[in-house]
Amino acid sequence: MLLGRDSISDNILWSVGDGTSIKIRKDRWLQKGVIGGPAPQDEPELVADFIIPEQNTWNGSLLCQSFDKQTVEEIVSIPLRTQFTKDRVIWQRK
Protein backbone atom coordinates (compact mmCIF):
# COMPACT_ATOMS: atom_id res chain seq x y z
CA MET A 1 0.00 0.00 0.00
CA LEU A 2 2.80 2.42 0.80
CA LEU A 3 4.24 2.04 -2.70
CA GLY A 4 0.83 2.81 -4.16
CA ARG A 5 0.43 5.82 -1.92
CA ASP A 6 3.78 7.23 -3.00
CA SER A 7 2.94 6.79 -6.69
CA ILE A 8 -0.27 8.84 -6.43
CA SER A 9 0.82 11.40 -3.83
CA ASP A 10 1.47 14.07 -6.48
CA ASN A 11 -2.17 13.88 -7.54
CA ILE A 12 -3.86 14.15 -4.16
CA LEU A 13 -4.68 17.45 -2.51
CA TRP A 14 -6.60 18.56 0.55
CA SER A 15 -9.81 20.43 -0.18
CA VAL A 16 -10.33 23.05 2.52
CA GLY A 17 -13.53 22.80 4.52
CA ASP A 18 -13.16 23.99 8.12
CA GLY A 19 -9.36 23.63 8.02
CA THR A 20 -9.14 21.57 11.22
CA SER A 21 -7.53 18.52 9.56
CA ILE A 22 -4.92 20.28 7.42
CA LYS A 23 -1.43 21.06 8.70
CA ILE A 24 -0.21 24.26 7.11
CA ARG A 25 3.36 23.28 6.30
CA LYS A 26 3.11 19.48 6.16
CA ASP A 27 0.04 18.75 4.05
CA ARG A 28 -0.52 19.45 0.35
CA TRP A 29 -3.43 21.87 0.21
CA LEU A 30 -2.09 24.42 -2.28
CA GLN A 31 -1.68 23.90 -6.02
CA LYS A 32 2.02 24.76 -5.75
CA GLY A 33 2.53 21.89 -3.32
CA VAL A 34 3.56 21.59 0.31
CA ILE A 35 4.71 24.85 1.85
CA GLY A 36 7.32 23.08 3.98
CA GLY A 37 10.19 24.77 5.72
CA PRO A 38 10.46 25.80 9.32
CA ALA A 39 7.49 27.64 10.75
CA PRO A 40 8.00 30.87 12.66
CA GLN A 41 7.60 30.33 16.39
CA ASP A 42 4.15 31.91 16.62
CA GLU A 43 2.72 30.56 13.34
CA PRO A 44 -0.45 28.48 13.71
CA GLU A 45 -0.23 24.77 12.86
CA LEU A 46 -3.62 24.25 11.20
CA VAL A 47 -5.26 25.92 8.21
CA ALA A 48 -8.30 26.56 10.45
CA ASP A 49 -6.24 29.13 12.35
CA PHE A 50 -6.13 31.31 9.21
CA ILE A 51 -9.92 31.29 8.84
CA ILE A 52 -12.25 33.73 10.59
CA PRO A 53 -15.15 31.35 11.27
CA GLU A 54 -17.76 33.98 12.13
CA GLN A 55 -17.25 35.60 8.72
CA ASN A 56 -16.23 32.44 6.83
CA THR A 57 -13.31 34.35 5.30
CA TRP A 58 -9.54 34.10 5.28
CA ASN A 59 -7.65 36.18 7.85
CA GLY A 60 -5.73 38.27 5.33
CA SER A 61 -3.61 40.18 7.84
CA LEU A 62 -2.43 36.98 9.54
CA LEU A 63 -1.70 35.37 6.16
CA CYS A 64 0.39 38.39 5.13
CA GLN A 65 2.41 38.10 8.35
CA SER A 66 3.17 34.45 7.62
CA PHE A 67 3.66 34.09 3.86
CA ASP A 68 4.95 35.84 0.76
CA LYS A 69 2.52 37.68 -1.53
CA GLN A 70 2.24 34.85 -4.08
CA THR A 71 1.36 32.28 -1.41
CA VAL A 72 -1.20 34.63 0.17
CA GLU A 73 -2.83 35.19 -3.23
CA GLU A 74 -3.11 31.44 -3.80
CA ILE A 75 -4.59 30.88 -0.35
CA VAL A 76 -7.22 33.62 -0.58
CA SER A 77 -8.24 32.30 -4.01
CA ILE A 78 -9.41 29.08 -2.30
CA PRO A 79 -13.16 29.40 -1.76
CA LEU A 80 -14.29 28.58 1.74
CA ARG A 81 -17.29 26.37 2.28
CA THR A 82 -19.38 26.54 5.42
CA GLN A 83 -17.57 26.14 8.71
CA PHE A 84 -19.39 22.85 9.26
CA THR A 85 -17.85 21.20 6.19
CA LYS A 86 -14.95 18.88 6.95
CA ASP A 87 -11.72 18.93 4.99
CA ARG A 88 -11.32 16.13 2.49
CA VAL A 89 -8.67 14.64 0.28
CA ILE A 90 -9.40 14.92 -3.43
CA TRP A 91 -7.85 13.63 -6.63
CA GLN A 92 -6.33 16.40 -8.70
CA ARG A 93 -5.96 15.89 -12.43
CA LYS A 94 -2.90 17.42 -13.98
C-alpha positions as CSV (number, residue, x, y, z in Angstrom):
1,M,0.0,0.0,0.0
2,L,2.8,2.4,0.8
3,L,4.2,2.0,-2.7
4,G,0.8,2.8,-4.2
5,R,0.4,5.8,-1.9
6,D,3.8,7.2,-3.0
7,S,2.9,6.8,-6.7
8,I,-0.3,8.8,-6.4
9,S,0.8,11.4,-3.8
10,D,1.5,14.1,-6.5
11,N,-2.2,13.9,-7.5
12,I,-3.9,14.2,-4.2
13,L,-4.7,17.4,-2.5
14,W,-6.6,18.6,0.6
15,S,-9.8,20.4,-0.2
16,V,-10.3,23.0,2.5
17,G,-13.5,22.8,4.5
18,D,-13.2,24.0,8.1
19,G,-9.4,23.6,8.0
20,T,-9.1,21.6,11.2
21,S,-7.5,18.5,9.6
22,I,-4.9,20.3,7.4
23,K,-1.4,21.1,8.7
24,I,-0.2,24.3,7.1
25,R,3.4,23.3,6.3
26,K,3.1,19.5,6.2
27,D,0.0,18.8,4.0
28,R,-0.5,19.4,0.4
29,W,-3.4,21.9,0.2
30,L,-2.1,24.4,-2.3
31,Q,-1.7,23.9,-6.0
32,K,2.0,24.8,-5.8
33,G,2.5,21.9,-3.3
34,V,3.6,21.6,0.3
35,I,4.7,24.9,1.9
36,G,7.3,23.1,4.0
37,G,10.2,24.8,5.7
38,P,10.5,25.8,9.3
39,A,7.5,27.6,10.8
40,P,8.0,30.9,12.7
41,Q,7.6,30.3,16.4
42,D,4.1,31.9,16.6
43,E,2.7,30.6,13.3
44,P,-0.4,28.5,13.7
45,E,-0.2,24.8,12.9
46,L,-3.6,24.3,11.2
47,V,-5.3,25.9,8.2
48,A,-8.3,26.6,10.5
49,D,-6.2,29.1,12.3
50,F,-6.1,31.3,9.2
51,I,-9.9,31.3,8.8
52,I,-12.3,33.7,10.6
53,P,-15.1,31.3,11.3
54,E,-17.8,34.0,12.1
55,Q,-17.2,35.6,8.7
56,N,-16.2,32.4,6.8
57,T,-13.3,34.3,5.3
58,W,-9.5,34.1,5.3
59,N,-7.6,36.2,7.9
60,G,-5.7,38.3,5.3
61,S,-3.6,40.2,7.8
62,L,-2.4,37.0,9.5
63,L,-1.7,35.4,6.2
64,C,0.4,38.4,5.1
65,Q,2.4,38.1,8.3
66,S,3.2,34.4,7.6
67,F,3.7,34.1,3.9
68,D,4.9,35.8,0.8
69,K,2.5,37.7,-1.5
70,Q,2.2,34.9,-4.1
71,T,1.4,32.3,-1.4
72,V,-1.2,34.6,0.2
73,E,-2.8,35.2,-3.2
74,E,-3.1,31.4,-3.8
75,I,-4.6,30.9,-0.3
76,V,-7.2,33.6,-0.6
77,S,-8.2,32.3,-4.0
78,I,-9.4,29.1,-2.3
79,P,-13.2,29.4,-1.8
80,L,-14.3,28.6,1.7
81,R,-17.3,26.4,2.3
82,T,-19.4,26.5,5.4
83,Q,-17.6,26.1,8.7
84,F,-19.4,22.8,9.3
85,T,-17.9,21.2,6.2
86,K,-15.0,18.9,7.0
87,D,-11.7,18.9,5.0
88,R,-11.3,16.1,2.5
89,V,-8.7,14.6,0.3
90,I,-9.4,14.9,-3.4
91,W,-7.9,13.6,-6.6
92,Q,-6.3,16.4,-8.7
93,R,-6.0,15.9,-12.4
94,K,-2.9,17.4,-14.0
